[in-house]
Amino acid sequence: MVVTQDGKMLASFTHDGRLLVITTDFSRILFEHNCDSALPPEQIAWCGLHSVLLYWDDVLLMVGPHEDPVQYFYDEPVKLIPECDGVRILSNTSMEFLHIVPASTVSIFKIGSTEPAALLYDALDLFDKRSAKADENLRLIRNALPEAVEACIDAAGHEFDVARQRTLLRAASYGQAFCSHVQRDRFQEMCKTLRVLNAVRYYEIGIPLSIQQYKLLTAPVLIGRLINSQQHLVALRISEYLGLNQEVVIMHWACAKITASVSISDLSLLEILLDKLKLCKGISYAAIAAHADNNGRRKLAAMLIEHEPRSSKQVPLLLSIGEEDTALMKATESGDTDLVYLALFHIWQKSAPLEFFGMIQARPLARDLFIKYSRCYKHEFLKDFFLSTGQLQDVAYLLWRESWELGKNPMASKGSPLHSPRIKLIEKAQTLFADTKEHVFESKAAEEHAKLLRMQHELEVSTKQPIFVDSSISDTIRTCIVLGNHRAAMRVKQEFKVSEKRWYWLKVFALVTIRDWDALEKFSKEKRPPIGYRPFVEACIDADEKAEALKYIPKIADPRERAESYARIGMAKEATEAASQTKDSEFLGRLKSTFAQNASASSLFDTLRSSFPGIS
């Protein structure tokens, strides 16, 4: 049994020698024929959707639903190959195509036909013979002339004989001259189609397609079959004629040429390829170069890839054929960071470190991208790079950064041994900074950082409180005072040469923080504070201890500062007395405004009006 191509009908040969045509859902029998033979056929095939072919040893029987069956006899075995519109009959010596005669062909060539298409065809013949009857035929079919033209065009499409195609198309063209209501594009399209079909039907090509098969196959698929048959010239001309992309044809030809040209040198073959490849703009040289590389012609591949304009295709292929230096150069020239990273990672994995460093050092973009990546993920490798290029300060910065990363480790507290590696890293950084004359400050800073870190580590061990490491010198001193460890605070002061002014500021605010007023007063009396008594007052006022602040206000030497301090704690009389010593009318006016809500204070300032005019 066999099913039609549309899947709607099924033909089967029964055990009693009958041919049944039924629907594929087996609901009803459409046609039945007695074959007069219980011997099953060797082959059954549908001829389009119109008839069924049954083949026995030397007989081919065609059975249709309307006419009597037709027999064909063969002296040699044949093979039936179903097509969309017929059947190919293939033997050892020939190939035939059996299909239903199109209605347009029947209307023209049927014996005694009086169809408009037949009369138009006869009119052309009479016209060629210079007979006046040609005009008579045209008059007879004037109203049906468009249909006659269309029938001639359709019949020409189904013809395999070129001479008859030409005659039918001439008849259609002859009819068009007398008809304004006809689709002229249809005529042009048929001419194009027939030129393509005649080209591939030529015996040297050997693809005898019918027009229906060509329409189902489509031109791109036909071109694909041609290039697979190594018919590149025909495929190229058809592509050009139909306005299709020629890149597929030229690329396939180039790859086939490389495969076949084993004896041709790379340089000669390159010239041959470029001569043809330049015909197609935008063609992918990278794909052809990849094919050359797969065929063992790496030198040819390298020369071809030089002509590839797209870096995104050029760089990966250069890397695959071992042209790393060229690939990196092309990637950096493109400015595409993704391509640069692709080249970098590939070369990084395959090359020795010193070779890799030398390669990227000459290319700033590649070098900078490598450094940026390595700062995040490959510190050790980056240190090797900086050492190889003599950038000792950059190695030192990396070591310093590593020490900070160690500091973020939760184990780096409470006397953890991780502090020792941190200090060693900073000391190494200090040594590297010291080797460069331009980084004296960094060297000194690293030295003091290591010293401070060691001291803070000792303080955490002694106090058993993880609050010192990674704090500043000022915070370390302040924390020591808050904890009551004045000796340690003094040691930090002396070790890092903290100035007296800074020391007084830190101790004042530390004592106020723990509200040790006796110690604060004692500290103020040790010697005359280098910062004066104003910070003592400010600290006490900020702590909301006005009584404590009052101990130090009288000691402020500057009357202006003393007046402002009295004003801050709301002592108007004392503020007025101190302000009067400044003999500054503008200052008195500004100070009076701070007591605007206090009537008695305002009256005190008014008593000074006569002495300092201009105060409002």
Secondary structure by P-SEA (a helix, b strand, c coil): ccccccccbbbbbcccbbbbbbccccccccccccccccccccccccccccbbbbbcccbbbbbcccccbbbbbbcbbbbbbbcccbbbbbcccbbbbbbcccaaaaaccccccccaaaaaaaaaaaaaacccaaaaaaaaaccaaaaaaaaaaaaaaacccaaaaaaaaaaaaaaaaacccccaaaaaaaaaaaaaaaaaacccccccccaaaaaaacaaaaaaaaaaacaaaaaaaaaaaacccaaaaaaaaaaaaaaacccccaaaaaaaaaaaaaccccccaaaaaaaaaaacaaaaaaaaacccccaaaaaaaaaaacaaaaaaaaaaaaccaaaaaaaaaaaaacccaaaaaaaacccaaaaaaaaaaaacccaaaaaaaaaaacaaaaaaaaaaaaaaaaaaccccccccaaaaaaaaaaaaaaaaaaaccccaaaaaaaaaaaaaaaaaaaaaaaacccccccccaaaaaaaaaaacaaaaaaaaaaaacccaaaaaaaaaaaaaaacaaaaaaaaaacccccccaaaaaaaaaaaccaaaaaacccccccaaaaaaaaaaacaaaaaaaaaaaaccaaaaaaaaaaacccaaaaaaaaaacccccccc
